[in-house]
Amino acid sequence: MKKRQSPITNNWHRTALAAVLCLFGFCLIWASAAPKGKRKRPKTDERVYLVHSDELAYDMYGAVPDAQILRGKVHFTHAGSQLWCDSAYFFQEANSVKAFGHVHFKQGDTLSLKCDYADYIGAEQMMHARRNVVLKHRTQTLYTDSLDYDRLYDNAYFFEGGKLIDGKDELVSDWGEYNTATRKAAFFYDVHMRSGENIINTDSLHYDTRTRIAHVTGPSTIKSKSTVINTTDAYTNSKTNMSQLFGRSTIVDGKKTITGDSLFHNDKLKQNEGFGNVIYTDTENKNELRCDHLFYNETTGYGYATKRALMLDYSQKDTLYVHADSLKLYTFNIKTDSVYRKVHAFNHVRAYRDDVQAVCDSLVFSSQDSCMTMYRDPIVWNLGRQLLGEVIHVYMNDSTVRKAEIVGQALSVEKCDEKNHFNQISSKRMDAFFTDGAIRRAEATGNVKSLYYNANQKDSVLSELNYMETDTLRMYMSAERKLQKIWASKAVGTMYPITQIPPEKYKLPEFAWFEEIRPKDKYDVFNWRGKAAGTELKEMLRIEAPLQRLE
């Protein structure tokens, strides 16, 4: 008679079967959801083989009961590699070796590792080398005291200080790794690299031994014979001596400094190029250049700046700001006692300092004669005075003006009061002489016309207007800018009381006042405002000599 199962037993079987099926389904879901990129570390089934040993012993009751004890010219092979040592423990069942004394590991013809002690695990192809470790791979040599070499992934790790030598390049750090397949190395913590004349100090450096390009990240310093580079992200090439700097880096060369969002430095050719908010500072000459693109060659002394180019000169009490679309620097007789430089500024030149402002289309400054020449509708303002002409030459003395020359259609206009009374002089040429930055003498020559207001000495109220025409006019001013005396040759003119001035005599025919063009502050130099149509200076053609013909 068949034994009948109880309902409790049937329910238990059904519950157990359902639980097994749910567990199986859960495992399938887990397996399908597992990350595809991760996999278990592959292991090799190839055994470690003992090739030779002068002595072999086995003591199941000794200190190492599961190891064969080998002494004298011990030699192993495993997966294409060879291992030599003075003595070893051979764990045949575990497929591993502990090697002692003059350990020498060799893989192919390109890799050799020597140390005092090593632990080699055949199943994982992992070697732990300790004390006086020397790893040689092609032309690279790595020195350390603790190194783990992973044959499966071609990685060698050191973590108690190491030094890598690659030709003339030498790297030292607390921790690092080297990949024998890619021949790339990474170094961390207190990293020092010497490459030719360059010394790199950082905490994180990646180095490609094939291209000899080093990549530093984090606060880093790169020193050469003449420059110091501070950066947080840079690539340096020891073959070409070129550096690519990012992350707002700085190059210091003596008393000259270049800072930019990205910089390119060629130490061999002495070339620097910067992009993005570039600032070039010369603390010796007390000037600064700002732009978004800068190129400078230290060997030739040629430089180029564009994109919001701005020059600053702070050698005087007040800072001078000069803006132009582009700036070029030329150096002549470089590295000689007769060296001099020329700066070309073009186009839309605008300058501002508290005591002087200027605009023109282009400008050239030469350090040979300390002369600044302004071209195409130049205008200069000094306090209440405006000077303009076809060309203006300004001669400097230690960054202060000593002389100004206005050539062609020269015009001087000075505002006397708030009622639009102006002192005016027009001529073919005008020369102004300065002392301590203040005009003390002015001379106008060629078709001179003058309108000058006299004032009462007691209350400085304008009392009369003096109109004069002459060929040469000289004016002498005091340090307080007051007129002391006037000299003129063969002058003709008229004196008008202030209440009897004819309307047509208030202004010369050449009169022009360009207050709306004048830069208002250092920020206004970037805002170009040209002359209104029809107010530009008309080109005055020279009278040509008649042609001489032979009959």
LUMVOLO-731373 format. One record per atom (N, C-alpha, C): z, y, x; residue in one letter. Coordinates in steps of 0.2 Angstrom, whole numbers, plus 5000, padded with zeros to 4 digits. Example, Ala and Ser with C-alpha at 12.3 -4.5 7.8 and 13.67 -1.06 7.14 Angstrom:
<nodes>
503949725066A503949785062A503949845066A503549895064S503649955068S503950005064S
</nodes>
This chain:
<nodes>
500049945004M500050005000M500050065004M499550115003K499450175008K500050225006K500350245012K500850295011K500650355009K500950385003R500750455001R501050505004R500650555007Q500950615010Q501250665005Q501850695007S502150745003S501750805003S501850844998P501550914997P501750955003P502350955005I502550995011I502150975017I502050915018T501650895024T500950925024T500650915018N499950935017N499951015018N500451045015N500451125016N500451145023N500851105027W500951115034W500351105038W499951055037H499351045040H498851095039H498851115032R498351175030R498551235034R499151255034T499351315037T499251315045T499351255048A499251245055A498451255057A498051225052L497351225053L497051295053L497351335048A497151405047A497351445052A497951435055A498251475061A497751465067A497551395068V497151385074V496451415073V496151415067L495551445066L495551525067L496151555064C496251625065C496251645073C496651595076L496751615083L496051605087L495651555085F495051545088F494551605087F494551635081G494151685079G494451755083G495051755083F495351815087F495151815094F495151755097C494851755104C494151775105C493751745100L493051765100L492951845100L493351875095I493251945094I493551985101I494051955104W494351985110W493851985116W493451925116A492951915121A492351955121A492151965114S491552005113S491752085114S492352095113A492552165114A492752185121A492852135125A493052145132A492552185136A492752235141P492252275144P491752235148P491052245148K490552205151K490552225158K490752285160G490652295168G491152265172G491752245169K492252215173K492152135174K492252115179R492252035180R492752015185R492851955185K493351925189K493051925196K493451925201R493251925208R492951855210R492351855212P492051795213P492351755219P492451695219K492651655225K492151605227K492251595234T491751545237T492051475237T491651425236D491851355237D491851335244D491451375248E491351345255E492051345259E492151295262R492751285266R492751315273R493351325275V493451355282V493451295286V493051295291Y492951235296Y493251245303Y493651195305L493851205312L493351175317L493151215321V492651195326V492951165332V493451205335H493751175341H494451205342H494851165345S495551185347S495751135353S496051165358D496351115363D496851075361D497351095356E497851055354E497851065346E498051005343L498151005336L498750965334L499250995330A499850965328A499950975321A500350925318Y500550925311Y501250905310Y501650945307D502350925306D502550935299D502650885295M502750895288M503550915287M503950905292Y504650925292Y504750995296Y504251025298G504351085303G504351145298G504351205302A504351265299A503851285294A503251255296V502651265291V502351195290V502651165285P502451095283P501751085281P501451135278D500751125275D500251155279D500351165286A499851195290A499751145296A499151145298Q498951115305Q499051175310Q499451155315I499651195321I499151185326I498751245328L498251245333L498351285339L498251265345R498351305351R497751295356R497551345359G497051345364G496351345362G496051405363K495351415362K495151395355K495551415350V495451395343V494751435340V494351395336H493751425334H493651395327H493551445322F493351425315F492651455313F492351425308T491751455305T491951455297T491651505294H491651505287H491151555284H490651535280A490151575276A489851615281A489551595286G489151625291G489551675296G490251665296S490651705301S490951655305S491251685311Q491651645316Q492251685317Q492751645319L493451665321L493651635327L493851665332W494251645338W494951675339W495351635342C496051655343C496351605348C496951625350D497351585355D497751535351D497951545345S498351495341S498251515334S498451465330A498351475322A498651425318A498851445312Y499051395307Y498451385302Y498251325301F497651315297F497951275291F497851315285F498051285279F497451255276F497251195277Q496651165275Q496551165267Q497151145264E497151135257E497051205253E497351255256A497351325253A496651365256A496351335261N495751355263N495851425267N496351435271S496551495274S496851485281S496851535285V497051535292V497551595294V498051575297K498451635301K498251625308K497951675311A497751675318A498151725322A498351705328F498751735333F498451745340F498551805343G498351815350G497551815351G497351875353H496651885355H496151865349H496351885343V495951865337V495251905338V494751865337H494051895337H493651865331H493451905326F493051885321F492351915321F491851875320K491151905321K490751885315K490451925312Q489951915306Q489251935308Q488851895309G488151905311G488151945318G487551985319D487552015325D487752085325D488052115319T488152185319T488852195318T489352145316L490052165315L490452115319L490952155323S491452125327S492152155326S492652105325L493352135323L493752095328L494252135331K494752115336K495352135334K495952095335C496552115334C497052065337C497752085336D498252035339D498451985334D498351995327Y498551945322Y498151955316Y497951905313A497551905307A497751855302A497651865295D497751815290D497051815286D496751755286Y496051755283Y496151705277Y495951725271I495951685265I495151675264I494951605264G494351585264G494051595257G494451575251A494251575245A494051645242A494451695245E494251765243E493851805248E493751775254Q493351805260Q493751865262Q494351865262M494751925264M495151915270M495151965275M495451965281M495952015282M496552005283H497052055285H497252055292H496952105295A497052115303A497552165304A498052145309R498552185311R498652195319R498852255320R499052275327R498452275332R498252335335N497752345339N497052325337N496952345330V496352325327V495752365329V495152335331V494552365333V493952335329V493652375325L493152355321L492452385323L492052345326K491352375328K490852355323K490452405321H489852385316H489352435318H488852405321R488252435324R488452485329R488352555328T488552605332T489252635331T489552605325Q490252635323Q490752595326Q491352625328T491952585330T492552615326T492952575323L493552595320L494152565323L494652605325Y495252585328Y495852605323Y496252555322T496852555318T497352505319T497952505316D498452445317D498452405311D498252425305S498252385299S497552395296S497252335295L496552335292L496452275287L496252285281D496052235277D495252235276D494952185278Y494252175277Y494052135272Y493652155267D493452125261D492752105262D492552045263R491852025265R491452025258R491752005253L491352005246L491052075245L491452125246Y491252195244Y491052235250Y491152205256D490952235262D491352295264D491952295262N492452355262N492952335268N493052385272A493652385277A494152445275A494752425274Y495252475272Y495752475278Y495952535279F496552545284F497052595281F497652585281F498152625278F498752645282F498752635288E499252665293E498952705299E498452745297G498152785302G497552745305G497052785306G496452755309G495952805312G495552785317K495052825320K494352795320K493852835318L493152805317L492752855322L492452815327I491952845332I491252825330I490852885329D490152875328D489752915333D489552895338G489252935343G489652985346G489453055344K489853105346K490353125341K490353095335D490753115330D491353075330D491953105329E492653065329E493053085323E493253035319L493653055313L494353015313L494853055311V495553025311V495853045305V496252995302S496553005295S497152955295S497552965289D498052915288D497852855284D497352865280W497152815276W496352825275W496052765275G495252765274G494952705273G494352705271E493952645270E493252655273E492952595275Y492252595278Y491852535275Y491252555272N490852495269N490252485274N490252415276T489752395281T489052385278T489052385271A488352385268A488052445268A488452495265T488152565264T488252605270T488752585275R488852625281R489152695279R489552695273K489852755271K490652745272K490952805274A491652795275A492052855271A492652835269A493052885265A493752895269A493952955270F494552965273F495053015269F495652995269F496153035265F496753045269F497053105268Y497753125270Y497653145278Y497753205279D497853235286D497153205290D496653225287V495953205290V495753255295V495553235301H495253275307H494653245309H494153285309M493453265312M493253315317M492953285323R492653325328R491953305329R491553355328S490853335328S490453395332S490353375339G490053425343G490653475344G490453545343E490853595343E491253605337E491153575332N491453585325N492053535324N492553565322I493253525320I493353535313I493453485309I493553485302I494253465300I494653505297N495353485295N495353485287N495553425284T495553425277T495953365275T496053355268D496453295266D495953245262D495353255262S494853215258S494153225261S493853175264L493253175268L492853115267L492153115265H491753065264H491153075269H491053015273Y490553025278Y490052965278Y489452985279D488852935279D488652935286D488752875289T488552865296T487852865297T487452845292R486752845293R486452915294R486652965289T486353035289T486853075293T487453055295R487953095299R488153155295R488153145288I488353205283I489053195281I489453245282A490153235280A490253285274A490653255269H490753295262H491553295262H491753365262V492453375261V492653405254V493153385251T493353405245T494153425245T494253475242G494953505242G494953555248G495553585249P495653645254P495453615261P494953645264S494753625270S494553675275S494653665281T494453715287T493953685291T493353715293I492853695298I492853745303I493053725309K493053775315K492453755320K492153805322S491653795327S491753845333S491353855338K491453895343K491553965341K491153995336S491154065335S491454075327S491454025323T491554035316T492153995313T492454015308V492953975304V492753975297V492653915294I492453905287I493053885283I493153915278N493753895273N493353875266N493453815264T493053795258T493453735254T493253725248T493553665245T493053615243T492453625245D491853585243D491253595248D491153555253A490653565258A490353505260A489753515262Y489353455266Y489153485273Y489353445278T489153465285T488653415288T488153435291N487753385295N487753395302N488053345306S488153355313S487553345317S486953315314K486353315317K486053385318K486053415312T485653485312T486153545312T486853535312N487353585313N487253635307N487053605301M487053645295M487553625290M487853675286S488353665281S488153695275S488353655269Q488153685263Q488853685259Q489053745258L489753765255L489753785248L490153755244F490253775237F490953785235F491053805229G491753825227G492053885230G491653935230R491954005233R492253995240R491753985245S491953975252S491854035256S492154035262T492154095266T491954075273T491554115276I491454105283I491654165287I492054155292V492354205296V492054205303V491754255305D491454265312D491754325315D492254315319G492654375322G492954415317G492654485317K492854525312K492354535306K491954485306K491454485300K491554425296K491554435289T491754385284T491254385279T490954315277I490554315271I490854265266I490954285260T491154245255T490654245249T490654185246G490154175240G490254115237G489954105230D490054045226D489753985230D489153995233S488853945237S488553975244S488653945249L488453975256L488153915260L487553935263F487253895268F487253915275F487553875279H487653905286H487353855291H486953885295N486553845301N486853875307N487353835310D487753855316D487253855322D486753805322K486253805328K485853865328K485553885322L485053945322L485454015320L486154005319K486554065317K486354095311K486154055306Q485954085300Q486454075294Q486454125290N486954115284N486554145278N486654105272E486354125266E486854115260E486954165256G487454155251G487154175244G487454135239F487254145232F487854155228F487854205223G488354205218G488954255220G488954315218N489554355220N489654355228N489154365232V489254365239V489554435241V490054425246I490454485249I490354475256I490054525260Y490054525267Y490454585269Y490954565273T491454625276T491454625283T491354685286D491454705293D492054745294D492554715296T493254755296T493154805302T492754785307E492754825313E492454895312E491854895308N491554955306N491754985299N492154945296K492454965290K491954975284K491554925283N491054925278N490954855275N490654855269E490654795265E489954795261E489654735260L489054725256L489154675251L489054685245R489054645239R488454635236R488254575234C487654555231C487654485228C487154465224D487154395222D486654345226D486354375231H485954335236H485954375242H486154345248L486154375254L485954325259L485554345264F485254305270F485454345276F485654315281Y485854355288Y485754305294Y485354325299N485254295305N485654325310N486154295313E486554325318E486154335325E485654285326T485254295332T484854345332T484454365327T483954415327T484254475324T484854475320G485154535317G484754555311G484354505308Y483954525302Y484354505296Y484454545291G484754525285G484454555279G484554515273Y484254535267Y484654525261Y484754575257A485254565251A484854595245A484954555239T484654585233T485054555227T484854575221K485254555215K485954595215K485954655212R486554695211R486854705218R486454725223A486654745230A487054805230A487654805233L488054865234L488354865241L488254925244M488554935250M489154985249M489754965253L490355005253L490455025260L490655095261D490855115268D491555145266D492055125269Y492755145269Y493055175275Y492555195280S492755225286S493155285285S492955325280Q493255385279Q493855385273Q494155445272K494655445267K494455415260K493855435258D493555415252D492955365253D492955315249T492455255250T491755275247T491255265251L490555275249L490255215246L489955215240Y489655165236Y488855175236Y488455135238V487755135238V487455075235V487055085230H486755025226H485955035227H485654985227A484854975227A484654915225A484054905222D483754835220D483854785226D483654815232S483654765238S483854805244S484054775249L484254795255L484054755261L483754785266K483554745272K483854775278K484054735283L484354755289L483954735295L483754775300Y483454755306Y483854785312Y483854735317T484254755323T483754755329T483754805333F483354815339F483754805345F483454775350N483754775357N484454735356N484454685352I485054645351I485354615357I486054615358K486354595364K486254635370K486054695369T485954745375T486454805373T486454845379D486854905378D486554965373D485854955372S485455005368S485354975361S485754925359V485654905352V485754955347V485254955342Y485354995336Y485054955330Y485254985324R485054945318R484754995313R484354975308K484055005303K484154975296K484355015291V484454985285V483955015280V483554975276H483154995271H483354985265H483455035260A483655025253A483155045249A482954995244F482455015239F482454965233F482254975228N482155045225N482755065221N482655115217H483255145213H483855145216H483855185222V484455195226V484955255222V485555235222R486055275219R486755275223R487055325225A487555335229A488155375226A488755355227Y489355395225Y489955395229Y490155455231R490855465234R491155525230R491755525231D492155585227D491855655228D491555665235D491355735237D490555735237D490255675236V489555685237V489255625233V488655635230Q488255595226Q487555595227Q487155545227A486455555228A486055495224A485355515223V484955465220V484255475224V483855425224C483155425227C482855365225C482155355227D481855295226D481955245232D481955265238S482055225244S482455265249S482755225254L483155255259L483155215265L483155255271V483155215277V483755255282V484155205285F484655235289F484555205296F484555245301S484555215308S485155235312S485455185315S486055195319S485855225326S485255225328Q485055255334Q485155335334Q484955365329D485155435329D485555455323D485855405320S486355415314S486055455309S485355445307C485055485303C484855435296C485055465290M484855435284M484255475281M483755445279T483155475276T483055455269T482955505265M482855485258M482155505255M481855455252Y481155465250Y481055465242Y480555505240R480255505233R480855535228R480755595227D481255625223D481955625224D482155635230P482855625232P483255685230P483855675227I484355725225I485055715228I485355765231V486055755233V486455815230V487055785228W487555835225W488155835229W488455895230N489055905234N489455955230N489955925227L490355965222L489956005217L489856065217G489456105212G488756115214G488556095220R487956105223R487456045222R486856065221Q486256015220Q485756035225Q485555985229L484955995234L484455945232L483755965233L483255915231L482655935235L482155895236G481555905240G481155845240G480555845244E480155795245E480455735249E480755755255V481155715259V481755745261V482355705262I482955735264I483155695270I483355725276H483655695281H484355715282H484755665282V485555675283V485755645290V485955685294Y486255665301Y486955655301Y487255595303M487955585302M488255585309M488955595309N489355595315N490055565313N490055495315D490655465313D490755455305D490155445302S490155435295S490255505291S490355565294T490355625291T489655665292T489455705287V488855735288V488855795293V488455795298R488455855302R487855905301R487255875298K486655915297K486255885291K485955925287A485455895282A484855935283A484255905282E483655935282E483255915276E483055965272I482655955266I481955985268I481455935267V480755955269V480355945263V479956005262G479456005256G479756015250G479656075246Q479856095240Q480656095240Q480956125245A481656125245A481956165240A482456145237L482856185232L483556175232L483956225232S484656225232S484956255226S485356225222V485556255216V486356245216V486756295215E487456295214E487656325208E488056285204K488356315198K488956365199K488856425196C489456475198C489956475193C489856455186D490356465181D490156415175D490456415170E490356375164E489856405160E489556465161K489056505157K488356495160K488356435164N487656425166N487356475171N487756505175H487456545180H487456505187H486856515190F486756465196F486456515201F486756495207N486456525214N485856475215N485356505217Q484756465218Q484356485225Q484056445228I483656455234I483056405234I482456425234S481856385235S481556405241S481256355245S480856365251S480456305253S480056305258K479656255260K480156205264K480656225267R481156185271R481756215271R482356175271M482956205271M483456155276M483856195280D484256155284D485056175283D485456125283A486156145281A486556115287A487056155290F487456125295F488156125293F488556065294F489156055292F489656045297F490356065296T490856065300T491456025296T491655965299D492155935295D491955915288D491355905287G491155885281G490955945276G491056005278A490956065274A490356105276A489956125272I489356165274I489656235277I489356255283R489556315286R488956365287R488356335287R487856375288R487256345285R486756385282A486156355279A485656405281A485056375282E484456415284E483856385280E483456435277A482856415273A482256455276A481756415276T481156445280T480556435275T480056485275G479456475272G479456485264G479156545262N479156565255N479856565252N480256595255V480956585252V481056635246V481356605241K481556645235K482356635234K482656685233S483356675232S483656715226S484056685222L484456715217L485256705218L485556755220Y486256745221Y486756795218Y487256775215Y487756815211Y488356835215Y488456905215N489056935218N489656935213N490256925216A490856925211A491356975214A491757005209N492257045211N492757005215N493057035221Q493556995225Q494156995222Q494357035217K494957035214K495056975209K494556975204D494656925199D494056875199D493656875204S493056825205S492556825199S492556875195V492156885189V491456905192V490856875190L490256895192L490056965190L489757005195S489657075193S488957085194S488557055198E487857075199E487457015201E486757015201L486356965203L485856995208L485756965214N485356985219N484756945220N484156965218Y483556925219Y483156955225Y482956905229M482656915236M482156865237M481556895241E481056855244E480956875251E480856815255T480856825262T480556765265T480456765272D480156715275D480656665278D481256695280T481756665283T482456685281T482856645279L483556665276L484056625279L484656655282R485156625284R485856645280R486256595279M486856605275M487456575279M487956605279Y488556585283Y489156585278Y489456525278M490056515273M490656495277M491256515274S491856505276S492056425275S492656405278A492856335276A493056325269A493156385266E493356375258E492756385254E492156375257R491456375254R491256445251R491556505254K491456565251K490956595256K490456635253L489956665257L490156725261L490056725268Q490356775272Q489756825274Q489156805275K488656855276K487956815276K487456855275I486756835274I486356875278I485856835281W485356875286W484656855283W484256895283A483556885281A483056935285A482456905286S481956945289S481456975284S481357035285K480857075281K480957055273K481557065271A481657035264A481457095259A481257075253V481157125248V481557095242V481857135238G482157105232G482457165228G482857145223T483157185218T483857165216T484257215215M484957205213M485057215205M485257175201Y485357185194Y486057175192Y486357225189P487057225186P487057165181P487657135181I487657075177I487457085169I487557145167T487357155160T486657175159T486257185165Q485557205164Q485057165167Q485257095167I484757055171I484257035166I483657035167P483057015163P483056945162P482956915156P482956845154P482556805159P482056825161E481556785166E481856785173E482356825174K482656825181K483256785182K483456745177Y484056705178Y483856645182Y483256625182K483056555185K482456575189K482456535195L481756535199L481256495195L480656505196P480156455193P480256385195P480556375201E480656305204E481256275201E481656315197F482356285195F482356225192F482756175194A482856115190A483656095191A483956065186W484656045186W484655975183W484855925187F484855855185F485555825184F485955865181E486655835180E486655775176E486155755172E486155695168E486055635172E485755645178I485555595183I486055575187I486555625189R487055615194R487555555192R487655515197P488155465196P488855485195P489155465190K489855485188K490355455191K490355395193D490855355197D490555295200D490955255204K490655195208K490355145203K490555145197Y490255095193Y489555115190Y489455185190D488855205187D488255205192D488355185198V487855175203V487355115201V487555075197F487155015194F486655045188F486855095186N486455125180N485955175182N485255145182W484755195185W484555235179W484555305181R484255355176R483755395180R483155395179G482655435182G482555495179G482155535183K481955605180K481555595174K481555645169A481155645163A480455655165A479955635161A479255635163A479055715163A478755725168G478555795169G478955835174G479555815175T480055845180T480055825187T479655775188E479555745195E479255795200E479355795206L479055835211L478355815211L477855875211K477155865212K476955855219K476555815221E476355805228E475955865230E476255895236M475955955239M475455925244M474855925243L474355905248L474255955254L474255935260R474155975266R473456005266R473456065269I472756095270I472456065276I471856035274E471555995280E471056045284E471056025290A470556065294A469856055293A469456105293P468756095292P468456045297P467956005294L467655955299L467155995304L467155975310Q466756005315Q466155955316Q465555985315R464955935316R464555965321R464255925325L463755945330L463055935327L462755995328E462055995325E461555965330E
</nodes>
